[in-house]
Amino acid sequence: MTTVSLRLPDSLIKEADKRARELQIPRAEYIRRAIVTLNTQVTAEQRSRRMMEASRRVRGESMRVNAEFDAVKDAPDA
């Protein structure tokens, strides 16, 4: 395991210490969990942005295909 040294505002450390005590875990564990939580959140947000971009890229083609289906559906000889 790697050791990391950080400079953090006193108010942030006091809040982390308070929350860690409430959870009955060490400060280091609280900070590890906070990092894991943020990493998970950022990953989910990035995935969502990629999905939205992919959807935007295929939207035009999807609309064209839907129009073709509508034309076939409404054709008297279909």
KOLTI-191776 format. One record per atom (N, C-alpha, C): residue number from 1; atom name; x, y, z. Coordinates in nm, 2 decimals. Each point is the difference from the previous one (the first is absolute). Layout:
<nodes>
pos  site  east  north  up
NUM  CA  X  Y  Z .
...
</nodes>
This chain:
<nodes>
pos  site  east  north  up
1  N  0.09  -0.12  0.00 .
1  CA  -0.09  0.12  0.00 .
1  C  0.09  0.12  0.00 .
2  N  -0.04  0.10  -0.08 .
2  CA  0.08  0.13  -0.01 .
2  C  -0.05  0.10  0.11 .
3  N  0.10  0.07  0.05 .
3  CA  -0.03  0.11  0.10 .
3  C  -0.01  0.13  -0.08 .
4  N  -0.10  0.08  0.03 .
4  CA  -0.03  0.13  -0.06 .
4  C  0.00  0.10  0.11 .
5  N  0.07  0.12  -0.03 .
5  CA  0.00  0.11  0.09 .
5  C  -0.08  0.11  -0.06 .
6  N  -0.10  0.06  0.07 .
6  CA  -0.08  0.10  -0.05 .
6  C  0.00  0.12  0.09 .
7  N  -0.02  0.12  -0.06 .
7  CA  -0.03  0.12  0.08 .
7  C  -0.14  0.03  -0.02 .
8  N  -0.08  0.00  0.10 .
8  CA  -0.14  0.03  0.00 .
8  C  -0.04  0.11  0.09 .
9  N  -0.10  0.07  -0.03 .
9  CA  -0.05  0.10  0.10 .
9  C  -0.04  -0.06  0.13 .
10  N  0.03  0.07  0.11 .
10  CA  -0.04  -0.05  0.13 .
10  C  -0.15  -0.04  0.01 .
11  N  -0.08  0.09  -0.06 .
11  CA  -0.15  -0.03  0.01 .
11  C  -0.03  -0.13  -0.07 .
12  N  0.06  -0.03  -0.11 .
12  CA  -0.02  -0.13  -0.07 .
12  C  0.04  -0.12  0.09 .
13  N  0.11  0.01  0.06 .
13  CA  0.05  -0.11  0.09 .
13  C  -0.09  -0.01  0.12 .
14  N  -0.04  0.11  0.06 .
14  CA  -0.10  -0.01  0.11 .
14  C  -0.13  -0.07  -0.04 .
15  N  -0.05  0.04  -0.11 .
15  CA  -0.12  -0.07  -0.05 .
15  C  0.02  -0.14  -0.03 .
16  N  0.11  -0.04  -0.06 .
16  CA  0.03  -0.14  -0.03 .
16  C  0.02  -0.08  0.14 .
17  N  0.07  0.06  0.09 .
17  CA  0.02  -0.06  0.13 .
17  C  -0.14  -0.02  0.07 .
18  N  -0.08  0.10  -0.01 .
18  CA  -0.14  -0.02  0.07 .
18  C  -0.08  -0.11  -0.07 .
19  N  0.00  0.00  -0.13 .
19  CA  -0.07  -0.11  -0.07 .
19  C  0.06  -0.14  0.02 .
20  N  0.13  0.00  0.01 .
20  CA  0.07  -0.13  0.02 .
20  C  -0.04  -0.05  0.14 .
21  N  0.00  0.09  0.10 .
21  CA  -0.04  -0.04  0.14 .
21  C  -0.14  -0.06  0.00 .
22  N  -0.09  0.08  -0.07 .
22  CA  -0.14  -0.05  -0.01 .
22  C  -0.01  -0.14  -0.06 .
23  N  0.08  -0.03  -0.10 .
23  CA  0.00  -0.13  -0.06 .
23  C  0.09  -0.10  0.07 .
24  N  0.07  0.05  0.10 .
24  CA  0.09  -0.09  0.08 .
24  C  0.10  -0.06  -0.08 .
25  N  0.06  0.08  -0.09 .
25  CA  0.11  -0.05  -0.09 .
25  C  0.12  0.10  0.01 .
26  N  0.12  -0.04  -0.03 .
26  CA  0.11  0.09  0.00 .
26  C  -0.01  0.11  -0.11 .
27  N  0.06  0.11  0.02 .
27  CA  0.00  0.11  -0.10 .
27  C  0.05  -0.05  -0.13 .
28  N  0.10  -0.08  -0.01 .
28  CA  0.06  -0.05  -0.12 .
28  C  -0.11  -0.08  -0.08 .
29  N  -0.07  -0.09  0.07 .
29  CA  -0.11  -0.08  -0.06 .
29  C  -0.11  0.10  -0.05 .
30  N  -0.03  0.10  0.07 .
30  CA  -0.11  0.09  -0.04 .
30  C  0.05  0.07  -0.14 .
31  N  0.12  0.04  0.00 .
31  CA  0.06  0.07  -0.12 .
31  C  0.00  -0.10  -0.12 .
32  N  0.04  -0.13  0.03 .
32  CA  0.01  -0.10  -0.11 .
32  C  -0.14  -0.02  -0.05 .
33  N  -0.10  -0.01  0.08 .
33  CA  -0.14  -0.01  -0.04 .
33  C  -0.05  0.12  -0.08 .
34  N  0.04  0.12  0.04 .
34  CA  -0.04  0.12  -0.07 .
34  C  0.06  -0.01  -0.15 .
35  N  0.12  -0.04  -0.01 .
35  CA  0.07  -0.01  -0.13 .
35  C  -0.07  -0.10  -0.09 .
36  N  -0.03  -0.12  0.06 .
36  CA  -0.07  -0.10  -0.07 .
36  C  -0.14  0.05  -0.05 .
37  N  -0.07  0.07  0.09 .
37  CA  -0.13  0.05  -0.04 .
37  C  0.01  0.10  -0.11 .
38  N  0.09  0.09  0.00 .
38  CA  0.02  0.10  -0.10 .
38  C  0.05  -0.07  -0.13 .
39  N  0.09  -0.09  0.01 .
39  CA  0.04  -0.07  -0.12 .
39  C  -0.12  -0.07  -0.07 .
40  N  -0.09  -0.06  0.08 .
40  CA  -0.11  -0.07  -0.05 .
40  C  -0.10  0.10  -0.07 .
41  N  -0.02  0.11  0.06 .
41  CA  -0.09  0.10  -0.05 .
41  C  0.06  0.06  -0.13 .
42  N  0.13  0.03  -0.01 .
42  CA  0.06  0.05  -0.12 .
42  C  -0.01  -0.10  -0.11 .
43  N  0.02  -0.13  0.03 .
43  CA  -0.01  -0.10  -0.10 .
43  C  -0.14  -0.01  -0.06 .
44  N  -0.10  0.01  0.09 .
44  CA  -0.14  -0.01  -0.05 .
44  C  -0.03  0.12  -0.08 .
45  N  0.04  0.12  0.04 .
45  CA  -0.02  0.12  -0.08 .
45  C  0.06  0.00  -0.14 .
46  N  0.13  -0.05  0.00 .
46  CA  0.07  -0.02  -0.13 .
46  C  -0.08  -0.10  -0.09 .
47  N  -0.04  -0.11  0.05 .
47  CA  -0.08  -0.10  -0.07 .
47  C  -0.13  0.06  -0.06 .
48  N  -0.06  0.08  0.08 .
48  CA  -0.13  0.06  -0.04 .
48  C  0.03  0.10  -0.11 .
49  N  0.11  0.08  0.01 .
49  CA  0.03  0.09  -0.11 .
49  C  0.03  -0.07  -0.13 .
50  N  0.08  -0.11  0.01 .
50  CA  0.03  -0.08  -0.12 .
50  C  -0.13  -0.06  -0.06 .
51  N  -0.09  -0.04  0.08 .
51  CA  -0.13  -0.06  -0.05 .
51  C  -0.08  0.11  -0.07 .
52  N  0.00  0.12  0.06 .
52  CA  -0.08  0.11  -0.06 .
52  C  0.06  0.04  -0.13 .
53  N  0.14  0.00  -0.01 .
53  CA  0.06  0.04  -0.13 .
53  C  -0.02  -0.11  -0.10 .
54  N  0.00  -0.12  0.03 .
54  CA  -0.02  -0.11  -0.10 .
54  C  -0.15  0.01  -0.04 .
55  N  -0.09  0.03  0.09 .
55  CA  -0.14  0.02  -0.04 .
55  C  -0.02  0.11  -0.10 .
56  N  0.07  0.11  0.03 .
56  CA  -0.01  0.12  -0.09 .
56  C  0.06  -0.03  -0.14 .
57  N  0.10  -0.08  0.00 .
57  CA  0.06  -0.03  -0.13 .
57  C  -0.09  -0.09  -0.09 .
58  N  -0.08  -0.09  0.06 .
58  CA  -0.09  -0.09  -0.07 .
58  C  -0.14  0.06  -0.02 .
59  N  -0.03  0.11  0.07 .
59  CA  -0.14  0.05  0.00 .
59  C  -0.05  0.03  -0.15 .
60  N  0.08  0.06  -0.08 .
60  CA  -0.04  0.03  -0.14 .
60  C  -0.03  -0.12  -0.08 .
61  N  0.09  -0.10  0.02 .
61  CA  -0.03  -0.13  -0.08 .
61  C  -0.12  -0.07  0.06 .
62  N  -0.02  0.01  0.13 .
62  CA  -0.12  -0.07  0.05 .
62  C  -0.13  0.07  -0.05 .
63  N  0.00  0.13  -0.01 .
63  CA  -0.11  0.07  -0.05 .
63  C  -0.03  -0.03  -0.14 .
64  N  0.10  -0.02  -0.08 .
64  CA  -0.01  -0.04  -0.14 .
64  C  -0.06  -0.14  -0.01 .
65  N  0.04  -0.09  0.07 .
65  CA  -0.05  -0.14  0.00 .
65  C  -0.14  0.00  0.05 .
66  N  -0.03  0.08  0.10 .
66  CA  -0.14  0.01  0.05 .
66  C  -0.09  0.05  -0.11 .
67  N  0.04  0.10  -0.07 .
67  CA  -0.08  0.06  -0.11 .
67  C  -0.02  -0.11  -0.11 .
68  N  0.10  -0.08  -0.03 .
68  CA  -0.02  -0.10  -0.10 .
68  C  -0.10  -0.11  0.05 .
69  N  0.01  -0.03  0.13 .
69  CA  -0.10  -0.10  0.05 .
69  C  -0.14  0.06  -0.01 .
70  N  -0.02  0.13  0.03 .
70  CA  -0.13  0.06  -0.01 .
70  C  -0.05  0.00  -0.14 .
71  N  0.09  0.02  -0.09 .
71  CA  -0.04  0.00  -0.14 .
71  C  -0.05  -0.13  -0.05 .
72  N  0.07  -0.11  0.05 .
72  CA  -0.04  -0.13  -0.04 .
72  C  -0.13  -0.04  0.07 .
73  N  -0.01  0.04  0.12 .
73  CA  -0.12  -0.03  0.08 .
73  C  -0.13  0.06  -0.06 .
74  N  0.02  0.12  -0.05 .
74  CA  -0.11  0.08  -0.06 .
74  C  -0.02  -0.03  -0.15 .
75  N  0.09  -0.08  -0.06 .
75  CA  -0.02  -0.03  -0.14 .
75  C  -0.11  -0.10  -0.03 .
76  N  -0.09  0.03  -0.10 .
76  CA  -0.11  -0.09  -0.02 .
76  C  0.04  -0.14  -0.04 .
77  N  0.11  -0.02  -0.07 .
77  CA  0.04  -0.13  -0.04 .
77  C  0.09  -0.08  0.09 .
78  N  0.02  0.06  0.12 .
78  CA  0.10  -0.06  0.10 .
78  C  -0.06  -0.12  0.06 .
</nodes>
